[in-house]
Amino acid sequence: MKKLLILTMAAVMALAVAGVVFAAPPDFQLTNVGSEGPVTYSHSFHLKQKVDGKQVTCKNCHMKLFHMKKGADKITMSDIKAGKFCGACHNGKIAFGVSAKTCNKCHKK
């Protein structure tokens, strides 16, 4: 009985630690975006998405599209429209595309 209790406690603690380790980073704002208004990026929203039927993970974007350090990438709308950074998915095929009609999906004044 004592072994069962110890194993149960160990399993509960392992799951609690895993929940903390795999929690999505907090949302953050990109504010140096010109007159369009700031963009709030939600890791938790994006990590709930699928691409080609596979769950999105941190590796989909980090080190392929973005550096890990906030502010390390100088993101421009020209780059996004060229398929870089956000534009790798926001191309109208994987996720909504970038156009004058979709500005307010990301930019909030």
C-alpha positions in Angstrom: 0.0 0.0 0.0 2.8 2.4 0.9 4.5 1.7 -2.5 1.3 2.5 -4.3 1.0 5.8 -2.5 4.6 6.7 -3.3 4.1 5.8 -6.9 0.9 7.8 -7.1 2.5 10.9 -5.5 5.5 10.6 -7.9 3.2 10.4 -10.9 1.2 13.4 -9.8 4.3 15.5 -9.2 5.7 14.5 -12.6 2.5 15.6 -14.3 2.5 18.9 -12.4 6.1 19.6 -13.5 5.4 18.6 -17.1 2.5 21.1 -17.1 4.8 23.9 -16.0 7.5 23.0 -18.5 5.1 22.7 -21.4 3.0 25.8 -20.7 3.0 28.3 -23.5 4.9 31.5 -22.9 2.8 34.6 -22.2 1.3 36.8 -24.9 3.4 39.8 -25.9 3.0 43.0 -27.9 4.9 44.1 -30.9 4.7 47.9 -30.6 7.2 49.2 -33.2 4.8 48.6 -36.1 4.0 52.0 -37.4 0.5 53.6 -37.6 -1.4 50.3 -37.9 -1.4 49.8 -34.2 0.3 47.2 -32.0 0.1 43.4 -32.6 -0.5 41.1 -29.7 1.0 37.7 -30.3 -0.5 34.7 -28.5 1.7 31.6 -28.2 -1.2 29.7 -26.6 -3.5 30.4 -29.5 -0.9 29.4 -32.1 0.1 26.3 -30.3 -3.6 25.0 -30.6 -3.4 25.2 -34.4 -2.5 22.4 -36.9 -0.4 22.7 -40.0 -0.7 19.9 -42.6 -2.6 17.9 -40.0 0.2 18.1 -37.4 0.0 20.0 -34.1 2.0 23.2 -34.1 5.0 23.2 -31.7 7.6 25.8 -30.8 10.0 24.2 -33.4 7.6 25.2 -36.2 8.7 28.8 -35.8 11.6 29.1 -33.5 15.0 29.1 -35.1 13.4 28.5 -38.5 11.4 31.7 -38.7 12.2 33.6 -35.5 15.0 33.9 -33.0 14.2 33.0 -29.4 15.0 36.4 -28.0 12.1 38.9 -28.1 13.1 41.9 -30.3 15.9 40.0 -32.1 14.0 40.0 -35.4 13.2 43.2 -37.3 9.9 42.2 -38.8 8.5 44.3 -41.6 5.2 44.0 -43.6 7.4 43.7 -46.7 9.0 40.6 -45.2 5.7 39.1 -44.1 4.2 39.7 -47.6 7.3 38.0 -49.0 6.6 34.9 -46.9 9.1 35.5 -44.1 8.3 35.6 -40.4 4.5 35.5 -39.9 4.1 35.3 -43.7 5.4 31.8 -43.7 1.9 30.7 -42.5 -0.2 33.8 -43.1 -0.1 33.3 -46.8 -3.8 32.6 -47.5 -3.1 28.9 -47.7 -2.1 27.8 -44.2 -3.7 30.7 -42.4 -5.4 33.9 -43.5 -3.3 36.0 -45.9 -2.0 39.5 -45.4 -4.1 42.2 -47.2 -5.8 45.5 -46.6 -8.9 43.5 -45.5 -7.1 41.5 -42.8 -5.0 44.2 -41.0 -7.4 44.3 -38.0 -6.9 40.6 -37.4 -3.5 41.3 -36.0 -3.2 45.1 -35.6 -5.4 46.7 -32.8 -5.6 50.4 -32.5 
